[in-house]
Amino acid sequence: MDFQLTEEQQMMKEMAHKFADNRVKPGAAERDRTHEFPVDILKECAELGFMGVAIPEEWGGAGMDYLSYAIMMEEISRACASTGVILSVNNSLVCDPLMKFGTDAQKEKYLKPLAMGEKLGCFALTEPGAGSDAGATKTTAVKDGDYYIVNGTKIFITCATNADVAIVFAVTDKSAGHHGISAFIVEKDFEGYNLGTVEDKLGINASGTAELYFEDMKVPAENLLGEEGQGYKIALATLDGARIGIAAQGVGVAQAVLDESVKYAKERVQFGKPIAANQAIQWFLADMATELEAARLLTYKGADCKQQGGRCNKITSMAKVFAAETAMKAATKGVQIFGGYGYMKEYPMERLFRDAKILEIYEGTSEIQRIVISASLLKEY
Ligand SMILES: Cc1cc2nc3c(=O)[nH]c(=O)nc-3n(C[C@H](O)[C@H](O)[C@H](O)COP(=O)(O)OP(=O)(O)OC[C@H]3O[C@@H](n4cnc5c(N)ncnc54)[C@H](O)[C@@H]3O)c2cc1C
């Protein structure tokens, strides 16, 4: 077992770290306040190859491995969790399934511009009645000659405000349960594609979360992703791998909490000495740092598993639930270390606390991750 990063992974770490500090972090608090989508930063991310890190170069990506992707996600999320999730959606939820299930023509038309960052993607699975239970999808797609006619509503879709392309899941055969769901590549300019309510949220405010609704949307039959009835499988396989991105986002948020907490604890003086001189504060910091390191190692192991191919759902679910809960626990302690200042928007901890919470919810709640882990465990014994 080798815990050293390769030269390429180290290069990614240094490049993403510098970019995050110089370009992403400075405007993060302002974007959180204004909810402005980071369009200019994403253009620079595209130049650095961050929009399709693990996609082969022939399809417009950077041709790096999944650990490099996790490292990029960790560094950017350390500076801005909103920018982090946008990158995670484009890389993991859009480029990955196109790479795995797309035809060469679909890759040429959609994957290349998405991986190069010329276009932005979103992943539209969730519906009002289908959250954790994605099999309860109600959106329908009815074949009509060379088209599918799609009707339905998707909610809570990250990047929906700015996305050019969406991977949309819809029922093509009502009688077939999970096997009756199919996946489609949809362009925002397709007739019947509509942007609905833009959500006002607790955190990750610059990530453009919105509703999409489809009214007799005409999707060319050639835009079916995979085969008819394969949509549920595509969704689950995509989410299995995507959890590495969200786990890495958790590591990044937890790292930001630790960095800010150590700095503040050394600066803040009460009772004539820095609060860091108190053992209570030292133990907060020690626990944060220990759990952060464990979350990072689990995330890197998940990334390595995905790189090797094969099923990696147990380890990626472990990484996602552990890193999410590590970030939330760290942020709770971080606010405590900052005292009243931790409750104020003027200080960074308040945003980190709000941003951390989403990690326990999207791409499968912590409860759903535990279902995946235990189901896998029970099969093994
Ligand atoms: C900011 C944000 C961004 C998002 N981005 C996207 C996106 O880009 N694309 C997309 O498709 N979706 C997206 N989502 C949706 C997200 O994935 C869902 O919100 C999530 O999967 C949970 O679904 P739900 O909200 O309907 O909660 P529910 O499924 O209703 O769950 C409610 C509670 O019940 C628990 N629960 C449910 N079933 C079980 C069970 N069997 N056992 C134990 N507990 C259970 C859950 O863990 C949770 O605590 C986003 C959500 C948010 C908030």
The ligand as an SDF file (V2000), in Angstrom:
LIG
                    3D

 53 58  0  0  0  0  0  0  0  0999 V2000
  -29.4110   21.5730   -2.6400 C   0  0  0  0  0  0  0  0  0  0  0  0
  -29.8430   20.3040   -3.2840 C   0  0  0  0  0  0  0  0  0  0  0  0
  -29.3210   19.9390   -4.5080 C   0  0  0  0  0  0  0  0  0  0  0  0
  -29.7600   18.7710   -5.1550 C   0  0  0  0  0  0  0  0  0  0  0  0
  -29.2920   18.4620   -6.3990 N   0  0  0  0  0  0  0  0  0  0  0  0
  -29.8760   17.4380   -7.0960 C   0  0  0  0  0  0  0  0  0  0  0  0
  -29.5510   17.2120   -8.4710 C   0  0  0  0  0  0  0  0  0  0  0  0
  -28.6990   17.8890   -9.0540 O   0  0  0  0  0  0  0  0  0  0  0  0
  -30.2210   16.2320   -9.1380 N   0  0  0  0  0  0  0  0  0  0  0  0
  -31.1600   15.4490   -8.5390 C   0  0  0  0  0  0  0  0  0  0  0  0
  -31.7310   14.6000   -9.2000 O   0  0  0  0  0  0  0  0  0  0  0  0
  -31.4720   15.6220   -7.2170 N   0  0  0  0  0  0  0  0  0  0  0  0
  -30.8680   16.6000   -6.4920 C   0  0  0  0  0  0  0  0  0  0  0  0
  -31.1960   16.8160   -5.1720 N   0  0  0  0  0  0  0  0  0  0  0  0
  -32.1590   15.9360   -4.5350 C   0  0  0  0  0  0  0  0  0  0  0  0
  -31.5620   15.0590   -3.4520 C   0  0  0  0  0  0  0  0  0  0  0  0
  -30.7660   14.0500   -3.9980 O   0  0  0  0  0  0  0  0  0  0  0  0
  -32.7290   14.5310   -2.5950 C   0  0  0  0  0  0  0  0  0  0  0  0
  -33.2150   15.6530   -1.8720 O   0  0  0  0  0  0  0  0  0  0  0  0
  -32.3250   13.4250   -1.6670 C   0  0  0  0  0  0  0  0  0  0  0  0
  -32.0020   12.2590   -2.4030 O   0  0  0  0  0  0  0  0  0  0  0  0
  -33.4070   13.0990   -0.6510 C   0  0  0  0  0  0  0  0  0  0  0  0
  -34.6600   13.0190   -1.2230 O   0  0  0  0  0  0  0  0  0  0  0  0
  -35.8830   13.8340   -0.5680 P   0  0  0  0  0  0  0  0  0  0  0  0
  -35.4210   15.2270   -0.4050 O   0  0  0  0  0  0  0  0  0  0  0  0
  -37.0940   13.5970   -1.3530 O   0  0  0  0  0  0  0  0  0  0  0  0
  -36.0420   13.2020    0.8790 O   0  0  0  0  0  0  0  0  0  0  0  0
  -36.8670   11.8760    1.2500 P   0  0  0  0  0  0  0  0  0  0  0  0
  -36.5020   10.7690    0.3430 O   0  0  0  0  0  0  0  0  0  0  0  0
  -38.3000   12.2350    1.3800 O   0  0  0  0  0  0  0  0  0  0  0  0
  -36.2900   11.5730    2.6930 O   0  0  0  0  0  0  0  0  0  0  0  0
  -36.7320   12.2420    3.8810 C   0  0  0  0  0  0  0  0  0  0  0  0
  -36.0510   11.5660    5.0720 C   0  0  0  0  0  0  0  0  0  0  0  0
  -36.4510   10.1940    5.1510 O   0  0  0  0  0  0  0  0  0  0  0  0
  -35.3140    9.3610    5.1390 C   0  0  0  0  0  0  0  0  0  0  0  0
  -35.6190    8.1240    4.4250 N   0  0  0  0  0  0  0  0  0  0  0  0
  -36.2160    7.9700    3.2120 C   0  0  0  0  0  0  0  0  0  0  0  0
  -36.2930    6.6810    2.8710 N   0  0  0  0  0  0  0  0  0  0  0  0
  -35.7400    5.9830    3.9010 C   0  0  0  0  0  0  0  0  0  0  0  0
  -35.4950    4.6170    4.1490 C   0  0  0  0  0  0  0  0  0  0  0  0
  -35.8430    3.6620    3.2710 N   0  0  0  0  0  0  0  0  0  0  0  0
  -34.8980    4.2710    5.2940 N   0  0  0  0  0  0  0  0  0  0  0  0
  -34.5280    5.2060    6.1940 C   0  0  0  0  0  0  0  0  0  0  0  0
  -34.7100    6.5220    6.0150 N   0  0  0  0  0  0  0  0  0  0  0  0
  -35.3030    6.9110    4.8790 C   0  0  0  0  0  0  0  0  0  0  0  0
  -34.2430   10.1670    4.4350 C   0  0  0  0  0  0  0  0  0  0  0  0
  -32.9390    9.7200    4.7550 O   0  0  0  0  0  0  0  0  0  0  0  0
  -34.5310   11.5580    4.9820 C   0  0  0  0  0  0  0  0  0  0  0  0
  -33.9720   11.7030    6.2460 O   0  0  0  0  0  0  0  0  0  0  0  0
  -30.7230   17.9440   -4.5110 C   0  0  0  0  0  0  0  0  0  0  0  0
  -31.2210   18.2880   -3.2430 C   0  0  0  0  0  0  0  0  0  0  0  0
  -30.8070   19.4580   -2.6440 C   0  0  0  0  0  0  0  0  0  0  0  0
  -31.3920   19.8190   -1.2990 C   0  0  0  0  0  0  0  0  0  0  0  0
  1  2  1  0
  2  3  1  0
  2 52  2  0
  3  4  2  0
  4  5  1  0
  4 50  1  0
  5  6  2  0
  6  7  1  0
  6 13  1  0
  7  8  2  0
  7  9  1  0
  9 10  1  0
 10 11  2  0
 10 12  1  0
 12 13  2  0
 13 14  1  0
 14 15  1  0
 14 50  1  0
 15 16  1  0
 16 17  1  0
 16 18  1  0
 18 19  1  0
 18 20  1  0
 20 21  1  0
 20 22  1  0
 22 23  1  0
 23 24  1  0
 24 25  2  0
 24 26  1  0
 24 27  1  0
 27 28  1  0
 28 29  2  0
 28 30  1  0
 28 31  1  0
 31 32  1  0
 32 33  1  0
 33 34  1  0
 33 48  1  0
 34 35  1  0
 35 36  1  0
 35 46  1  0
 36 37  1  0
 36 45  1  0
 37 38  2  0
 38 39  1  0
 39 40  1  0
 39 45  2  0
 40 41  1  0
 40 42  2  0
 42 43  1  0
 43 44  2  0
 44 45  1  0
 46 47  1  0
 46 48  1  0
 48 49  1  0
 50 51  2  0
 51 52  1  0
 52 53  1  0
M  END
$$$$
